[in-house]
Structure formats: structure tokens, C-alpha cells
Amino acid sequence: MRVHLIAIGGSAMHNMALALHEKGFQVTGSDDEINEPSRSRLKNAGILPPEIGWFPSKLTADIDAVILGMHAREDNPELIRAKELGLKVYSYPEYIYEATKDKIRVVIGGSHGKTTITAMILHVLNFHKVDADYLVGAQLEGFNTMVKLTNEAPIAIIEGDEYLASPIDRRPKFHLYKPHIAILSGIAWDHINVFPTFEIYVNQFVQFVDLIEPNGSLIYCNEDADLRKVAENSGKSNNITKTPYSIPKHRIENGTTFLENDGNEIPLQIFGNHNLMNLNGARLVCNKLRLTDDQFNEAIQSFKGAAKRLELVSRTDNFAFYKDFAHSPSKLKATTHATKQQFGNRTILACMELHTFSSLNENFLSEYNGAMNDADEAIVYFNPHTIAHKKLKPITEEQVLKYFNRKDLKIFTESSVLMSYLKSKSLKNHVLLMMSSGNFDGIDFKQLSTELNLN
């Protein structure tokens, strides 16, 4: 098989390239920008494009499939050439479905928690040596790539994002996977640039449930009223079974959460109600895949979390530093609340970056009302240059202060100034949370952890 990837340098796309190369396919690709770690990983596999840019001459009639990444545009010269040649052009999710159409497909959807639930399921399957293909949105400990596609694995575990499939396919990605087993973690309005109203956004989840394979299964978080309504009123035409889940019994002692199960206590390396709900959903999926609760509990004790999902950067006896992907209002609330619950005797210093299209949109900012109230000290960072680059209307510090509705909120617009502030504080008996889908314009979290004042 010959496969060409347009925009091969992206996080998901370069992992797809590596997975297909590992499968024995002849893989080529192009991009106008390839950064680390994509560059080194593609180079080590021998499939790094020799030149940066778009080269229509790479597209020839003997190519079996072209995979189009989200980073490419509709007028991409390679895409135009592929169409001229009549080549089969797949979006990323279309190709995932094509590669897994004969497998049992498990799709994990929801506005938050998708990566963590996917990671939990994969961790348990890997622990018990159950072979599965997968697509996950973060690099996981014990897994070489974020994508695995084989001929042998009977199961495919797929993280189902609701963002658009490709520049020429405006369907949400998770509409293309047609799961046998589906799980939804919650609904909280996101991607305002694509789904301009909450009602339009919710409808994507209704359609997802209706696309579950006949006689399939839906597992859903019962704590979310909007999701509960979707689950109860959808999926009638495909005769699916529906299983709700919520927060399992647990207790917290000395910064460790213990899962309580039939008189037994299972110590966990994760914490927070949102993670405990994720865990319960993952358990039900594993039950559907014929793993018992005992097998699940045995494996989940060693689960440390997915990258940037309440990921521990450093810890001492009187300090902890976590980085988290939280950027939407619901994620901020969940992460700060979980941290306050887990470390109730410490000062919680929470810092978040407005980085996504939604979070930098003036019309969406009001959704952040009270989102950081559980933090003892709250900081918001945004870069006006990022707003200009995304061609959005500028926002002001006064607007951020108003919409977060917290009078003592500190606001920074320069990364170096924020760094200086953090290093100037005494952080003894503190927990530092750095929350963003970006990196605060280049902050090295490991380096920062060594420069903080912990006295």
C-alpha cells in the first residue's frame, strides 16, 4: 500500500504516518512546517519529507490513499493534484474508520475527559495483554505512538473528537467512527467558531448517539443533565442499550484517593471527582470488553494519567506542581475543584491561559463566570499577538476581569512577566496549577519547577 499524507507534521498526522509505516505501508508526506517532536520521530522512521513545502509532483496515479490533515487548506496544491488524478482522499477520521471497519470499535466522546478515559481503557487492556488498535489524543506512558493500526487486533479504541474532520469535510470527527460501544463523558459548549450556539453543539452529540451501530451500547455520565437528556431521547432507531455512571465510592487520606469496592480499598494515583467519573466510565467499557471489575481495579492502581491531564511536574513534602489541558470553563472548574478537594490544607495557585478560538472570543468569555473560584489565587494569561494571529477581535484585561467575575483575579499578557511573578512568590505549602491547551508562549514547566521559591 502506498499512502501520502498532506500535512504530515501535525500531532495526530505524524502519529498516523508512523503507525502506517509500522504496518509496512510505503508512506510519504508533505507539510509547510514540521516542528518537534514530529520532525525527529519522522526522521528516525525514515519518512521525514526531504523538503518543507507542498509538491504536487509527489502525487502519482499509483498512490492508493491520500490522507488530508486539518492543517491543510482547501486550495492546497497537493490536494488539487490528488483530485485531478482521481485519487481516493480520506480525512483523518475517515481513514481511521476504513482501517477499523472490521473490528469492534469503542469510541470515547464528550466535551471533557475523552483522552483520560481512552488512556484508562488502554492502560487496563495493555496491563492484561489484550491486543487493541487505538487513536488517542496524547502521548501515553508505555505506548510508542498515539495511533496503532494493525491487521491482527480485534478491537479499536478511538478517542472521538467533535471538531471538524478536515478542511473539505465539515462533519465532526466522531460522526465518522460508527461505534459498537460508545461512551460520552459530558457536554459543555466548545468550538464556538464551528458551533455558534449551544443548541447546535448539543445536536452533534444527538447525531453521534444515533450513529452507534444497531444493538450497540451507550455508556454515559449521569451527573450531566444535558447529556442525560441526550441519552434518554436519542438512539431509539438503532436499539442500543444505555448504561449511566456517576462518581464511585471513595475516600481521601493524606493526598491519596482510595476507591472503595466491596470492602476493599484501591489506592489511586489520580484524583478529583471528574477523574473518578472517568474511571467509572472506563470500567464499564472494560466490562463490555469482558474484563471483570477485579481485573480493572488491579490494573487501574498503576495508572498515572494522560499527558497534561493533571500531570505531575514536580512534588516535595510541602509543594506540588501540576500541568493540565484545562482551558474551557467546565474543565477549569473541575480541575481547580479537584485540586482544592485533594489538597484542602494547601494554598491553590491556579494559572490558566486563554488560547483557543473559543476562549479568546469576546462572545464566549462570559461562560468563564466563576470558573476559577475554587482557587485561593487565580491568574489568567493571554497574548494579544495570539489573538491577532487568529484574526479575532481584541479582548481587554477589563473584559477578562469582568467575565471571570473575580475581583482579585491577576491578569498577565507577557509570558516573561508571568514567569517572574511566579518565581518571586514563596510557594511553600502551595499547589501550582498551570492550565492551557498551549504552553503559555514557551514556558518550560520542568525548568520553571527548578526555579520556584519553595522556602
N, C-alpha and C positions, 0 to 999 in steps of 0.2 A: 504493500500500500504506500502510495506517495501522498503526503499531506502537506499543505502550505498554510502557514498561519500569518494572517495580516494583523499587525500589531502584536508581535510575539513577545515583546518585552514586558507586558503587564504582569501583575502579580498572579492572576489566575491563568493568563495565556501562557506564560513561560512554564508554569507547572503542567499545563496540558501538553505542551511540547515535550517536556521531559518524560511524561507518562507514556506518550505515543512512541517516543524514541526507545523507551524501555520495553515497549511491547514489540519492538522490532520493525516499526514503520520507518520509512525514509522521510525525514522531517526537514522542511525548510521554512524560512520565515523572513519577515522584514519589519522594521519599525523606524520611526524618525527620532526615537530616543529610547535608550536601554540603560537603565541605572542598576546599581547594586541592590539586592543580591542577584537580580536576574542575569546580569552580564556574566558574572563569574560562574553561575550554575549552568548557563547555556554553553559557555566556553568549555567548561570541564566535561560536558557531554559531547562536545564536538559539533554543536548545532548553532553556535553564535553566528548571526549573519556577518559576512566579511566586511560589509559596509553599512553605514547608517543611511536610511532613506527608503524611498519606495522605488521599486524596479519592476515595471510591468513585464519585462523580458523574462523574469523568473516564472511567470505563469505560462505553462505549456499544456498542450492537449492531453498529455499522459498523466496529469495530476488527478488523483481520484477524489480528493476533497479539499476544499478551501474553508478554513475556519476564520471568521471575521470577529476581531476583538472590538470592544466598546470604544477603545481609544481612537479607532479609525473613523474617518468621516465618509459621508455618502459619496463624495466625489473623489475618493481615494483612487489613484491611477491603477493600482493593482486590482482593486475591486471591479473597476470598469473593464479592465482586460479580462478578468475571470468571466464576467458576464458575456463579453464578446465571444469568448471561446466556448460558451455554454457549459462551463464547469459547475459542479454542484457546490453551492456556497451555503455553509451552515453558520448559524450563530453559535456562540459557545454552548448555551443550554441545549440547542437542537442537537449538537454533536454528542453531548453527554447522553441524551435520550437514545440516540442512534446506537451508541456503544453499549447501552444497558437495557435495550428493549426486551431482551430475552431473560432478564434477571428479575428477582424480587426487588422492587425499588422502594426504599424508605426515604421520604422527603421531609425535611425539617424546615418549617416555615414559622413566620412570626416577626413582629417588629423588633424584638429583642430576644437575646438568648439562643439564637439559631446556632452560632458557632460553638457555644458551650455545650449545648445538648448533643450536637453532632460529635464533638470531641469526646464527650462522656460515652456515647454509644460505641464509638470506635475504640476507645480505651478498653472497655469491657470485652468487646469482641476480640481484640488483639490479645488481651490477658488470657482469654480462654482458647486462643488459636483458632478462631472462626474466620475463615477467609472471606474478605469482602472488598469490592471496589468502593471508591469513595470520591467525593468532592467536598472539601471543607474550606472555609474562608480564612484560615490562619495556619501557620506552621505549628504542628503538634509535636510534642516530645515523643520520640520513638517512631516517628514516621518521616520518611525521606522527602516526600513531596506532599503538596496539598491536593493532588489528584492521583488516583490509581485506576487504571483501566486494563483489565486482563480478559482472556478468554475463559479462564477457569472459575473465577469466583461466582458463586450462585446469587450473591446479594450485592446491592449497590446502596450505599448510604450517601445521600445527597443533601447538602445544605441548599435550601431553596430561597433565594433572594427574590424580593418583589420588584427590584429595579428592572429597567428595560433590557431586553435580550441582546439587541445590537442597534447600530445606527439606522439599519433598514428594517428592523423588526421591533415594533413598539409594544409588543406583548411583555408582561412581566416574566422574568426568567422561570419562576416556579409554576407558571401555567403550562410549561412545555414538558414537565417530567412525568406526569400521569402516575402518581404513586399507587402502590398496593397498600402501603402503610404510611399514613401521614400524621404529623404532629404539628400543632400550632401552639406557640408559647404566649401569644398576646397580640393585641392590636393597639398601636399608638401612632398617630398620624406622623408620617415621614415622607420624604421625597416630594416636597411641595412644588418643586419645579416640574414634576411629571403628573402628580395627582393634586390638583389645585384645591380640592375640598376634601373634608374628612369622609364624606359620603362616597366619593369616587374611590378613595383609598380603601375603605371597608369593602366595597364591591369586588375588589381584586381578590380578597380572601373568600368571598362567597363563590366566585368563579373557581378558585382553587379547590374548594371542597367538592364542587360539582364535577371536577375533573379527576377525582380519585377513581381508580379502576372499579368496575362493578364488583360488589361484595367485598370491597376493601374495608380498611379501618381508619377511623379518625380518632386521635388522642388529642385532647385539648385542655388548656388551663382553665379550670372552673372559677378561678379568682377574678378573671377579667370579664366584666359584664358585657362589653361589646362583642368579645369573642364567643361568649356563651350564647348570645343571641344568634350569631352567625352559625354556630354549630347546630343549634336546635332547629333552625329554619332552612338549612341547606342540606344537600346530599340526599334528597328524597328520591331522585330519579335513578341513583346508582346503588341503592340498597346497601349502604355502608353501616357498619357498627360504630358506635360512638362511645368513647370512654373518657370521662373527665378526670382531672387530677388537681391536687392542691398542695399545700405545704405539709410535708410529713412530720411526724412527731420527732422532736429533737430537744437537746438542751445545750447550753454554752457554759463552759468552765475554763477559766484561765486562758481565754483567747482561742479555745478549740471547740468546735461544734461536734456533738455526738448525735448520730442518728439512732433513734430508739426503735427497736424491732423485735417484737415477741420476747421481751425481757433481756435482749442483748443490746449492747451499745457499740456502734461502729464509729470510730473516730474518723473525722474527715479533714482534708487539707484545704477545703473550700469553705466559704461561709456566706451568710446572707439569705434572706427568705427567697429572693429571686433565684439564687443558685440551688436552694433546696427544692424549689418547684421544678427547676430544670432537671435536677436529679430524679425527681419522681416521674417526670415525663419520659426521661431516658430509660428508666427501669421498666416502664410499661411497654416501650418499644422492644426492649430486650426480651421481655416476656413473650411478645408476638414472634420473636425470632427463636423461641424455645429455650431461652436461658431462664433459670429459676431466680427467685429473689435472693437466695443464698449465694448463688454464683455472682449475681450482680453486686451484692454487698461485699463479697470477698475482693472483687476487682476495684470497686469504686474508692476504697480506702487509699489507694496509691495515686488517685487522680489529682493532679496539681492545678488543673485549669488550662485553658487555651491561652495562646499568646495575647497579651494586652487585655485579658479579661480578668480583672482583679489579680493581675500578675505581680508577684512579689519581686521588687527590685533589690531591696536590702532590708535587714532587720537586726536590731540589737535588743537588749533586755528592756530598753525604755523607748524604742523608736521603731516604726515600721513605715516603709515607703512602697506604695503600690501604683502601678500604671494601669489604666483601664480605657477601653474603647468607648466608654460612655460619652455621648455628645447630645443625644436627643433628651427632651425633658424627662420622659419616663425612665430612661437609663440613668440620668443624673440622680433622680430621686431614689431609685433602687440602690445604686452604688453607695451614695452617701448615707442612706438609712442603714444599709447592711453594715457599713464600717462603724457607724455610731453604736449599733447594737453589739457588735463583736468586741469593740474596744471602748466600752462606756466610761472607763476611768481615765481616758486619754483625750487630749485636745485634737480634734479632727480639723486639719487644714486642707481644704478641698480647692483644687485649681482646675478649671476647665477652659478649653479652647473652642471658640466659635469658629468652625472650619468648613462645615458642609454648606451646600447651596441653601438648604432649609434654614439652618441656624443663623446664617448671615442675611436672611431675608427679613426686612422690616415687618412684613405681614405675619411672620411666624414667631417673632420674638416674644409676643405676649404669652405663648404656650409655656414659657420658662418661669412663669409666676410661681414663686415658692420652691423651685426645683432644687435649690441648694440650702434649704432652711435647716436641714439636719447637721450641717457642718458648723463647727464653732467659729471658723473663719473661712470666708468664701472669696475666691478670686476668679475673675473672668478675663481671659486674654483673647484679643482678636487683632489681626494685622490688616490695616486699611489697604495695603497693597494686594492682599489676597482677594479682598472684595472687588477691587478694581480689575484684577486679573480675571475674575469670574464674571465681570461685566454686570455687577449688581449695583443697585443704588446704595450709596454710602450710608452707614449707620454711625451714630454718635455714642459717646460714653454716657451721655444723659439718657438716651433711649435704653441702653442696656441696664442702667441703674433703675429706671422706671419699670421696665418689663420684668426684671428678676424680682422686683418688689422686696428688696432687702437694703436698708439704709446704710449698713456698714460694709456693703459689697465693695471690694477693691477691684479696680479695672486697670489693666496694662495693655499697651499697644506696641511695645517693643520687647522682644524676647530677652535681650541683654539686661534690660531694666528689671524684668521679672526675675531673672536668674540672680541678679544682685540682691534683690529684696529677699528671696528665699534663703540665700546664703548668709544674710545679715541677721536672721532670726535665730534664737535659741529654740531648737526643736526637741529638747528633752521632754519625754512623756507626750510626744505627739505622734499622730499618724498623718503622713503626707499622701494625698491622692492627686495624681496628675491624670486628667481625663480628657481624651481627644481621639478623633479618628485620624489626626495628623501627629505632629511631634513638636508643637509649639515653635515652629520655624527653626528646627535644627538642634533642639536641646538633646544632649546625650545624657539619658537618665542615669546610666551607670556612673558616668563621670560626675554628674551632679551629686549622686549619693555619697561620693567620697569627699565632697567639698562642703557638705552641710555642717552646720554647727550643732552638735548633739550634746553639748555641755550645758 
